[in-house]
């Protein structure tokens, strides 16, 4: 490998890892801590009466959607036997969290009166500036057209008079069945589209007999609803009212879907009480919507078995103890590597520091982007991975030692020894990575966190070994002074004091 290429590898690795780490620190961002480190609420729910496994799985999906809209970072919802365990890190409103996960919501079908911009878009468009006189500006608030606003308000049949000024500024209402409301589209964030909806025309209970995902040639994946006799007439009336307009399917205050009534859907008499929802559905999306419609709200009654407030102090103490143990372990490893490999031990220490910076940056980034949390199990996985990382250096150094002892120069041995040892490093890391993946897929709870961070650290080990360890050792081996330095040089570290550069 050429010197120029080695230098480029080192520069890019250093700039990328250290640069992103410094940026993360300066931006005042840090990893998102899990339930055991920052505290929160843990709720255990148990089904009442008879139930099927698939209905309990659907209940877990619905609860997960509810918790996600509650704004909890990385909620952990697991099934332990027939019990559902919901861990909510960072939740301060305990009563609201308990009510949220266990309530029996109602599936509602509402006419879409008009659409509204998202809260994010509304904030951008809320103020527009026009020039009036030099140095002065006038502020105006954009409004929907008068015809749109009046038509939407009139169609709600509310006695309350709403002004055109107040109409577009509504962000989100309580999902009251007998009132017009403003509700967001999934996933219910500030960037979600919003709908101004009429009163609930019908509900899922007693209306929908069953629903299933079905692939239709020319349309793709659809959702087929079989309606009850009373539900068919109610849906027929709603379809006639919303002919060529949208109907919102609402659950938990979110618009799960808002299909447009097509000409063939205006009356369901000829279809024997069957309605078909079509759109750009994937198979999974169609199946999820079918489950929501089929089960309506929670498909099984759940009772609260236990509610526990998890104190962050306990987790913090354990975290500090774990960090202290990790620091002591790293210090001992560093001392051992310096004593045993001398100058090459500094390469190990530098590699561990880079790996630590990279892990911190990645965990912080993923925490901000996908709400990945750092738990005690994750910290354990990171500490365990130190052994995997150090093993890579030892495998390389021992292979290099064998070549140098056989009479080759250090400079001529570094590349050959690395190519041979990297196969061993790759095989060992793949075994560790496969174990982490299998553990992540099959395990539940905190064990998955351990597996994830162990796998992440293993991947980083491979990258640092290839782009940092070998290039740095190769450049150092070209300096005769570093090779032959008495007592601490590379030759001394390889226990080959007569070796040449």
C-alpha positions as CSV (number, residue, x, y, z in Angstrom):
1,X,0.0,0.0,0.0
2,X,1.5,3.4,-1.0
3,X,2.5,6.0,1.5
4,X,0.2,8.5,-0.1
5,X,-2.8,6.2,0.2
6,X,-2.0,5.5,3.9
7,X,-1.8,9.2,4.6
8,X,-5.1,9.9,2.9
9,X,-6.8,7.1,4.9
10,X,-5.4,8.5,8.2
11,X,-6.4,12.1,7.4
12,X,-9.9,11.2,6.2
13,X,-10.5,9.0,9.2
14,X,-9.2,11.5,11.7
15,X,-11.1,14.4,10.2
16,X,-14.3,12.5,9.9
17,X,-14.3,11.0,13.4
18,X,-12.8,13.9,15.3
19,X,-14.7,16.5,13.3
20,X,-18.1,15.0,13.8
21,X,-17.4,14.4,17.5
22,X,-16.4,18.0,18.1
23,X,-19.4,19.2,16.1
24,X,-21.7,17.0,18.3
25,X,-20.2,18.3,21.5
26,X,-20.4,21.9,20.4
27,X,-24.0,21.5,19.2
28,X,-24.8,20.6,22.8
29,X,-26.3,17.2,21.8
30,X,-25.9,14.0,23.7
31,X,-27.2,10.4,23.5
32,X,-30.9,9.8,24.4
33,X,-31.0,7.9,27.6
34,X,-33.4,5.0,28.1
35,X,-35.8,4.3,30.9
36,X,-33.2,2.9,33.3
37,X,-31.0,5.9,33.0
38,X,-33.4,8.9,32.9
39,X,-36.4,7.4,34.7
40,X,-40.0,7.2,33.5
41,X,-43.0,5.0,33.9
42,X,-43.5,1.2,33.4
43,X,-47.0,-0.1,32.9
44,X,-48.1,-3.7,32.9
45,X,-51.4,-4.6,31.3
46,X,-53.1,-8.0,31.3
47,X,-56.0,-9.2,29.0
48,X,-59.4,-9.9,30.6
49,X,-61.3,-13.0,29.5
50,X,-60.6,-15.1,26.4
51,X,-58.3,-13.8,23.7
52,X,-56.4,-14.9,20.6
53,X,-52.7,-14.4,20.0
54,X,-53.3,-12.3,16.9
55,X,-55.7,-10.0,18.7
56,X,-53.1,-9.4,21.5
57,X,-50.4,-8.6,18.8
58,X,-52.8,-6.1,17.2
59,X,-53.4,-4.5,20.7
60,X,-49.6,-4.1,21.0
61,X,-49.4,-2.4,17.6
62,X,-52.2,0.0,18.5
63,X,-50.6,0.8,21.9
64,X,-47.3,1.4,20.2
65,X,-48.9,3.9,17.8
66,X,-50.5,5.7,20.7
67,X,-47.3,5.9,22.6
68,X,-45.4,7.2,19.6
69,X,-47.9,10.0,19.2
70,X,-47.4,10.8,22.9
71,X,-43.9,11.8,22.0
72,X,-42.0,9.3,24.1
73,X,-38.5,8.6,22.9
74,X,-37.8,4.9,22.2
75,X,-40.8,3.3,24.1
76,X,-40.2,-0.3,24.8
77,X,-43.4,-2.4,24.4
78,X,-43.0,-6.1,24.9
79,X,-45.1,-9.1,25.4
80,X,-44.3,-11.3,28.4
81,X,-46.5,-14.3,28.2
82,X,-50.0,-12.8,28.0
83,X,-49.0,-9.6,29.7
84,X,-48.1,-6.4,27.8
85,X,-45.2,-4.4,29.4
86,X,-44.9,-0.7,28.3
87,X,-41.8,1.2,29.4
88,X,-42.0,4.9,28.8
89,X,-38.7,6.7,29.3
90,X,-38.8,10.3,30.3
91,X,-42.6,10.4,30.7
92,X,-43.5,13.0,33.4
93,X,-47.3,12.9,33.2
94,X,-47.8,9.5,34.8
95,X,-51.6,9.6,34.8
96,X,-51.8,10.6,31.2
97,X,-49.5,7.8,30.2
98,X,-51.5,5.2,32.0
99,X,-54.8,6.5,30.4
100,X,-53.2,6.6,27.0
101,X,-52.0,3.0,26.8
102,X,-55.0,1.3,28.3
103,X,-58.0,3.3,26.9
104,X,-60.5,1.7,24.5
105,X,-60.7,4.2,21.6
106,X,-63.3,4.3,19.0
107,X,-62.8,3.9,15.2
108,X,-64.7,6.7,13.5
109,X,-65.5,7.6,9.9
110,X,-65.7,11.3,9.4
111,X,-66.4,13.4,6.2
112,X,-63.4,15.5,5.2
113,X,-64.6,19.1,4.9
114,X,-61.4,20.6,3.8
115,X,-57.6,20.2,4.3
116,X,-55.3,22.5,6.2
117,X,-51.5,23.0,6.1
118,X,-49.3,21.3,8.6
119,X,-48.4,23.2,11.7
120,X,-44.9,23.6,10.4
121,X,-46.1,25.0,7.1
122,X,-48.7,27.2,8.8
123,X,-45.9,28.6,11.0
124,X,-43.9,29.5,7.8
125,X,-46.9,31.0,6.1
126,X,-48.5,32.6,9.2
127,X,-46.6,35.9,8.5
128,X,-46.0,37.4,5.1
129,X,-44.2,40.7,4.7
130,X,-45.1,43.3,2.1
131,X,-43.5,46.7,1.6
132,X,-45.7,49.6,2.2
133,X,-43.4,52.7,2.5
134,X,-39.7,52.8,2.5
135,X,-38.4,51.3,5.7
136,X,-41.8,50.1,6.8
137,X,-43.5,46.7,6.5
138,X,-47.0,45.4,6.9
139,X,-47.8,41.9,8.2
140,X,-50.7,39.9,6.9
141,X,-51.9,36.4,7.7
142,X,-52.8,34.2,4.7
143,X,-56.4,32.9,4.8
144,X,-58.3,30.2,3.0
145,X,-60.7,31.4,0.3
146,X,-63.9,32.7,1.7
147,X,-65.9,30.1,-0.3
148,X,-63.9,27.2,1.1
149,X,-64.1,28.4,4.7
150,X,-67.8,29.2,4.6
151,X,-68.7,25.9,2.9
152,X,-66.7,23.9,5.4
153,X,-68.2,25.7,8.4
154,X,-71.7,25.5,7.0
155,X,-71.4,21.8,6.3
156,X,-70.6,21.1,9.9
157,X,-74.1,22.3,10.9
158,X,-72.7,23.9,14.1
159,X,-74.6,26.6,15.8
160,X,-71.4,28.3,16.8
161,X,-70.4,31.0,14.5
162,X,-66.7,30.8,13.4
163,X,-64.9,33.7,11.8
164,X,-62.7,33.4,8.8
165,X,-59.8,34.6,11.0
166,X,-60.1,31.9,13.6
167,X,-60.8,29.0,11.3
168,X,-57.3,28.4,9.8
169,X,-55.4,28.9,13.0
170,X,-56.8,25.8,14.8
171,X,-54.0,23.3,15.3
172,X,-55.7,20.2,16.7
173,X,-58.9,19.5,18.6
174,X,-60.1,16.8,21.0
175,X,-61.6,14.0,19.0
176,X,-65.2,14.6,20.0
177,X,-67.6,12.4,18.1
178,X,-70.4,15.0,17.8
179,X,-68.3,18.0,16.8
180,X,-66.2,19.2,13.9
181,X,-62.6,18.8,14.6
182,X,-59.1,19.5,13.2
183,X,-57.0,16.3,13.3
184,X,-53.6,15.5,11.9
185,X,-52.6,12.8,9.5
186,X,-50.3,10.0,10.6
187,X,-47.8,10.0,12.3
188,X,-49.3,13.0,14.1
189,X,-46.2,15.2,14.1
190,X,-46.1,19.0,13.5
191,X,-45.1,18.2,9.9
192,X,-48.2,16.1,9.3
193,X,-51.0,17.3,7.1
194,X,-54.2,18.2,8.9
195,X,-57.9,17.8,8.1
196,X,-61.0,19.8,9.0
197,X,-63.5,17.0,9.7
198,X,-67.2,16.8,10.1
199,X,-69.1,15.0,12.9
200,X,-68.6,11.2,13.0
201,X,-71.0,9.7,10.5
202,X,-70.5,6.1,11.8
203,X,-68.1,4.1,14.0
204,X,-66.4,0.8,13.6
205,X,-68.5,-0.9,16.3
206,X,-71.5,-2.5,14.8
207,X,-70.7,-1.2,11.3
208,X,-67.8,-3.2,10.0
209,X,-68.1,-7.0,10.1
210,X,-64.6,-7.7,8.9
211,X,-61.8,-6.2,6.8
212,X,-58.9,-7.7,5.0
213,X,-56.0,-6.7,2.7
214,X,-56.6,-7.9,-0.9
215,X,-54.5,-7.6,-4.0
216,X,-56.6,-6.4,-7.1
217,X,-55.1,-6.5,-10.5
218,X,-54.7,-3.0,-11.9
219,X,-55.2,-1.4,-8.5
220,X,-52.6,-3.0,-6.3
221,X,-53.2,-3.6,-2.7
222,X,-56.6,-2.6,-1.4
223,X,-58.6,-3.0,1.8
224,X,-61.9,-4.8,1.5
225,X,-64.5,-4.0,4.2
226,X,-67.5,-6.3,4.7
227,X,-70.2,-4.2,6.4
228,X,-73.1,-5.2,8.6
229,X,-76.7,-4.6,7.4
230,X,-77.0,-1.4,9.5
231,X,-73.4,-0.4,8.7
232,X,-74.1,-0.7,4.9
233,X,-76.9,1.8,5.0
234,X,-74.9,4.2,7.1
235,X,-71.9,4.0,4.8
236,X,-74.1,4.3,1.8
237,X,-75.4,7.6,3.2
238,X,-71.9,8.8,3.9
239,X,-70.7,7.8,0.5
240,X,-73.6,9.7,-1.2
241,X,-72.7,12.8,0.9
242,X,-69.0,12.6,0.1
243,X,-69.3,11.6,-3.6
244,X,-65.9,12.5,-5.1
245,X,-64.8,13.7,-1.7
246,X,-62.7,12.2,1.1
247,X,-63.8,10.2,4.1
248,X,-61.4,10.1,7.0
249,X,-60.9,6.9,9.0
250,X,-59.9,8.2,12.5
251,X,-58.5,6.3,15.5
252,X,-56.8,7.8,18.6
253,X,-57.2,11.3,17.2
254,X,-55.2,10.5,14.0
255,X,-56.4,10.2,10.5
256,X,-55.3,6.7,9.6
257,X,-56.5,7.0,6.0
258,X,-58.6,9.4,4.0
259,X,-59.8,7.7,0.8
260,X,-61.8,9.5,-1.8
261,X,-65.3,8.1,-2.6
262,X,-65.2,6.9,-6.2
263,X,-68.2,6.6,-8.6
264,X,-68.6,2.9,-8.0
265,X,-68.6,3.5,-4.2
266,X,-71.6,5.9,-4.2
267,X,-73.9,3.1,-3.4
268,X,-73.0,-0.3,-2.0
269,X,-76.3,-2.0,-2.6
270,X,-75.1,-3.9,-5.6
271,X,-72.0,-5.0,-3.8
272,X,-73.8,-6.8,-1.0
273,X,-72.5,-4.5,1.8
274,X,-68.9,-4.5,0.7
275,X,-66.6,-1.4,0.4
276,X,-63.1,-1.3,-1.1
277,X,-60.5,1.2,-0.1
278,X,-57.8,1.6,-2.7
279,X,-54.7,3.8,-3.0
280,X,-51.0,3.6,-3.1
281,X,-50.9,0.9,-0.5
282,X,-48.0,-1.5,0.2
283,X,-49.0,-5.0,1.3
284,X,-47.9,-4.1,4.9
285,X,-49.8,-0.8,4.8
286,X,-53.0,-2.4,3.5
287,X,-52.7,-5.1,6.1
288,X,-52.2,-2.6,8.9
289,X,-55.2,-0.5,7.9
290,X,-57.3,-3.7,7.6
291,X,-56.4,-4.6,11.2
292,X,-57.3,-1.2,12.5
293,X,-60.7,-1.3,10.8
294,X,-61.4,-4.9,11.7
295,X,-60.6,-4.5,15.4
296,X,-61.6,-0.9,15.7
297,X,-60.0,0.0,19.0
298,X,-58.2,-2.4,21.3
299,X,-59.4,-5.9,20.3
300,X,-59.1,-7.1,23.8
301,X,-60.0,-5.6,27.2
302,X,-56.9,-4.9,29.2
303,X,-56.6,-4.4,32.9
304,X,-53.8,-2.5,34.7
305,X,-51.8,-5.0,36.7
306,X,-48.9,-2.8,37.8
307,X,-47.6,0.7,37.4
308,X,-44.2,1.6,38.5
309,X,-42.2,4.8,38.5
310,X,-38.6,4.1,37.6
311,X,-36.3,6.4,39.4
312,X,-33.5,7.9,37.3
313,X,-31.2,8.0,40.4
314,X,-30.8,4.2,40.5
315,X,-30.0,4.1,36.8
316,X,-27.6,7.0,37.1
317,X,-25.7,5.4,39.9
318,X,-25.4,2.2,38.0
319,X,-24.3,4.1,34.9
320,X,-21.6,5.9,36.9
321,X,-20.5,2.6,38.3
322,X,-20.4,1.1,34.9
323,X,-18.5,4.1,33.4
324,X,-16.0,3.9,36.3
325,X,-15.5,0.2,35.7
326,X,-15.0,0.8,32.0
327,X,-12.4,3.6,32.7
328,X,-10.5,1.3,35.0
329,X,-10.7,-1.5,32.5
330,X,-9.5,0.7,29.7
331,X,-6.7,2.1,31.8
332,X,-5.5,-1.4,32.6
333,X,-5.7,-2.4,29.0
334,X,-3.7,0.7,28.0
335,X,-1.0,0.0,30.5
336,X,-0.8,-3.7,29.4
337,X,-0.5,-2.7,25.7
338,X,2.1,-0.1,26.5
339,X,4.2,-2.5,28.5
340,X,3.9,-5.4,26.1
341,X,4.0,-3.6,22.7
342,X,5.7,-0.3,23.7
343,X,5.3,2.3,20.9
344,X,2.7,0.1,19.1
345,X,0.6,0.3,22.3
346,X,0.0,4.0,21.6
347,X,-1.6,3.0,18.3
348,X,-4.1,0.8,20.3
349,X,-4.9,3.7,22.7
350,X,-5.4,6.1,19.8
351,X,-7.7,3.5,18.0
352,X,-9.8,3.0,21.2
353,X,-10.2,6.8,21.5
354,X,-11.3,7.1,17.9
355,X,-13.8,4.2,18.3
356,X,-15.2,5.9,21.5
357,X,-15.7,9.2,19.6
358,X,-17.3,7.5,16.7
359,X,-19.7,5.5,18.9
360,X,-20.7,8.7,20.9
361,X,-21.4,10.6,17.7
362,X,-23.4,7.7,16.1
363,X,-25.5,7.1,19.2
364,X,-26.2,10.8,19.5
365,X,-27.1,11.1,15.8
366,X,-29.4,8.1,15.8
367,X,-31.0,9.3,19.0
368,X,-31.9,12.5,17.3
369,X,-33.0,10.9,14.1
370,X,-34.8,7.7,15.1
371,X,-35.0,8.1,18.9
372,X,-32.4,5.4,19.6
373,X,-31.8,5.2,23.3
374,X,-28.8,4.3,25.3
375,X,-29.5,1.9,28.2
376,X,-27.4,0.1,30.7
377,X,-27.4,-2.9,28.5
378,X,-26.1,-0.8,25.7
379,X,-23.3,0.5,27.8
380,X,-22.5,-3.1,28.7
381,X,-22.3,-4.0,25.0
382,X,-20.0,-1.1,24.3
383,X,-17.6,-2.1,27.2
384,X,-17.6,-5.8,26.1
385,X,-16.7,-4.6,22.5
386,X,-13.4,-3.2,23.8
387,X,-12.2,-6.8,24.1
388,X,-13.1,-7.4,20.4
389,X,-11.3,-4.2,19.4
390,X,-8.1,-5.0,21.3
391,X,-8.0,-8.5,19.9
392,X,-7.7,-7.1,16.4
393,X,-4.5,-5.2,17.3
394,X,-3.1,-8.3,19.1
395,X,-3.8,-10.5,16.1
396,X,-2.0,-8.0,13.8
397,X,0.9,-7.4,16.1
398,X,1.6,-11.1,16.7
399,X,1.5,-11.9,13.0
400,X,3.9,-9.0,12.4
401,X,6.1,-10.3,15.2
402,X,6.3,-13.8,13.5
403,X,7.4,-12.2,10.2
404,X,10.0,-10.0,11.8
405,X,11.5,-12.8,13.9
406,X,11.8,-14.8,10.7
407,X,14.3,-12.3,9.5
408,X,12.2,-9.8,7.4
409,X,12.4,-6.1,8.0
410,X,9.6,-4.3,9.8
411,X,8.9,-2.1,6.8
412,X,8.6,-5.1,4.4
413,X,6.4,-7.0,6.9
414,X,3.7,-4.6,7.8
415,X,1.6,-5.0,4.6
416,X,2.1,-8.7,4.3
417,X,1.3,-9.3,8.0
418,X,-1.8,-7.1,7.8
419,X,-3.3,-8.9,4.8
420,X,-2.9,-12.2,6.5
421,X,-4.1,-11.1,9.9
422,X,-7.0,-9.2,8.5
423,X,-8.6,-12.4,7.3
424,X,-8.5,-13.6,10.9
425,X,-9.8,-10.3,12.2
426,X,-12.6,-10.4,9.7
427,X,-13.6,-13.9,10.6
428,X,-13.6,-13.2,14.3
429,X,-15.6,-10.0,14.0
430,X,-18.1,-11.7,11.7
431,X,-18.7,-14.3,14.3
432,X,-19.3,-11.6,16.9
433,X,-21.5,-9.7,14.5
434,X,-23.6,-12.8,13.6
435,X,-24.1,-13.5,17.3
436,X,-25.2,-9.9,17.8
437,X,-27.6,-10.0,14.9
438,X,-29.2,-13.3,16.0
439,X,-29.4,-12.0,19.6
440,X,-31.1,-8.8,18.4
441,X,-33.6,-10.6,16.2
442,X,-34.6,-13.3,18.7
443,X,-34.3,-11.4,22.0
444,X,-36.6,-8.9,23.6
445,X,-36.1,-6.0,26.0
446,X,-32.8,-4.8,27.1
447,X,-30.9,-7.8,25.6
448,X,-31.6,-6.3,22.2
449,X,-29.9,-3.1,23.3
450,X,-26.8,-5.1,24.3
451,X,-26.8,-6.9,20.9
452,X,-27.3,-3.6,18.9
453,X,-24.4,-1.8,20.5
454,X,-22.1,-4.8,20.4
455,X,-22.8,-5.2,16.7
456,X,-22.3,-1.4,16.1
457,X,-19.0,-1.5,17.9
458,X,-17.9,-4.6,16.0
459,X,-18.5,-2.9,12.6
460,X,-16.5,0.2,13.8
461,X,-13.7,-2.1,14.8
462,X,-13.3,-3.4,11.3
463,X,-13.4,0.0,9.8
464,X,-10.8,1.4,12.2
465,X,-8.5,-1.6,11.8
466,X,-8.5,-1.1,8.0
467,X,-8.5,2.7,7.7
468,X,-6.5,3.6,10.9
469,X,-4.5,0.8,12.5
470,X,-2.7,-0.5,9.5
471,X,-2.0,2.8,7.7
472,X,-0.5,4.3,10.9
473,X,1.7,1.3,11.7
474,X,2.8,1.2,8.0
475,X,3.9,4.9,8.2
476,X,5.6,4.5,11.5
477,X,7.5,1.4,10.2
478,X,9.1,3.7,7.5
479,X,10.9,5.7,10.2
480,X,14.1,4.0,11.3
481,X,14.2,6.0,14.5
482,X,10.8,4.8,15.6
483,X,11.7,1.2,14.7
484,X,15.0,1.0,16.5
485,X,14.4,3.3,19.4
486,X,16.0,1.6,22.4
487,X,13.5,0.0,24.8
488,X,10.3,1.5,23.4
489,X,10.6,1.3,19.6
490,X,8.6,-1.0,17.3
491,X,11.3,-3.6,17.3
492,X,11.4,-3.7,21.1
493,X,7.6,-4.0,21.1
494,X,7.8,-7.0,18.7
495,X,10.4,-8.6,20.9
496,X,12.9,-8.5,18.0
497,X,15.5,-6.0,19.1
498,X,17.8,-6.8,16.2
499,X,15.1,-6.1,13.6
500,X,15.8,-3.4,11.0
501,X,13.5,-0.8,9.6
